[in-house]
Amino acid sequence: KLGPRLIPHFREIVSQAIVLLREGQESMSNVFLYRSKLNCVAAIMAETVNVLLGLLTSNPTFWGKTELTQVIKLFLDLSASVIRVPDEVGRLVKTVAKRVPAKVLLPALCEAWWPLELSPNMVMIHSDRLLVLTHLASDSIG
């Protein structure tokens, strides 16, 4: 609905949304937060994901390797953290796999894969990340 006025700010919006989601992840892992504050953080994270979903569904061709790598790394970090991955983030990743052209998505997946592949210890510690990346790659191809 914002049309072309949004295009110059697209990358900054995605970057700031990722920063906000990372800060939300850190807040959610803080055991000293009151339940009401946790609910507030969860709501902010859900709305932030909705912004990213809106950007993705309105025009997936604007999503480049940089933005996709940020989303993939966020999802992998959330998957490896103590807190449960919010359903909205899972929905975002599934939408990325379905909407973004494979010629853009696969290089981003490869970029997220390299740090895991270089270190044998990382593969043992984060074997679930490899499963996530494999799932994303199969969704984008199939």
N, C-alpha and C positions, 0 to 999 in steps of 0.2 A: 504494500500500500504506500510505502514511502518512495518507491520508484527510483529514478536515477540519482536523487539527492543522497541516497545511502551508499552508492558505489564507491566514492572516494574514501569513505570511512570504514569500508568492509573489513579490511585486515585488522585495523585497530579494534573494532568491535569484537572480532573473534579472539584476538590476543587478550583483551581485557576480560572477556567472559571466561577464558581458560584460567587466568590469574584468580578471578573470583571463585571459580570452582575449586582450585587448589587451596585457597584460603579456607573455603568451606570444609574441605577435607580435613585440614589441620584442626579446625574448630570442632568438627564432629568427633575427632579422636581424643579431644580433651575430656577426661573423665570428670572434671570438676565443674562442668557447665550444668546449669539447671535445665530441667526438661523443657521448660518454656523457651529457653534460648536455643536448645537443640532443635526444637520444632521450627523456630524462626530461621535458623541456618539452613535447615532442610528445605524450607519453603523458598528461600532465596536461591539455593542451588537448583531447585526444580524450575523456577522461573528463568534462571540463567540458561539452563539447558533448552527451555522452550524458545528463547531468543535464538540460540544456535540452530535449533530445528527449523525455525522460521526462515533463517538465512539459507539453510540447506535446501529446504523444499521450494523456496521461491526461485532460487537460481543456483543449482549445483555446479554450474560451470565456473562460477567465481572462486570456487574452493581450489586452492593450489596445494602443492606438496607441503608447503610450510604450515598452512592451517590444518591440513589433515594429520601431519606428524604431531602437531600439538594435541589434537583430539585423541589420537591413538596412544600417545605417551600418557596422557591423563587417564585414559581408561585402563591402561596397563598398571599404572601406579595405584589407582583406586582398587583394582583387582587384587593387588598384592598387599594392600593395607589391611589394617585391623577392622575397619568399618566395612559394612556391606555396601556394595556398589548400588547407588540409587537406580531405581528402575528407569528413570528418565535418561540417565547416561547410557544404559544398555540400549534403550530405544534410539538414542542419537547414533550410537555406533552401528546399529543395524541399518538405520536410514543412510548413513554414510556408505555402507557396503552396497546398498541397493541403488542409490542415486548417483553417486560420483562415478564418472567414467573410469574404467579399469586402467587406462593409460596414465591417469593421475594417481589413482589409489594404490596401484601396485608399487610404484617407486617410493611412495610414502611408507608403505608396509615394509619394504626392504630397508629403508632408513631406520625404522624402529627396530628391525630385526638384528642389524649389525652389532649393536652393543651386547646383545644376548649371545650372539654366535661367537664373538671373539673370546669370551671368557668361559671356560668350562665350569667354573664355580657359579657363574651367573645362570647358566643353563640348569644346573642342579637346584639352585635356590628359586628360580623363577620359571620352572617348567610349565606352570599354568599360563604364563605369558605366551609361551610358544603355542600352546593350545588355542589361546585367544587369537593370535596372529594367523594361525592356520585356518581357524574358523572364518575370520574376516576375508582371507584370501579366497577361500572356497565360495563364500557368498558373492564376492565380486565377479568371480569367473562364471559361476553357475547361475 
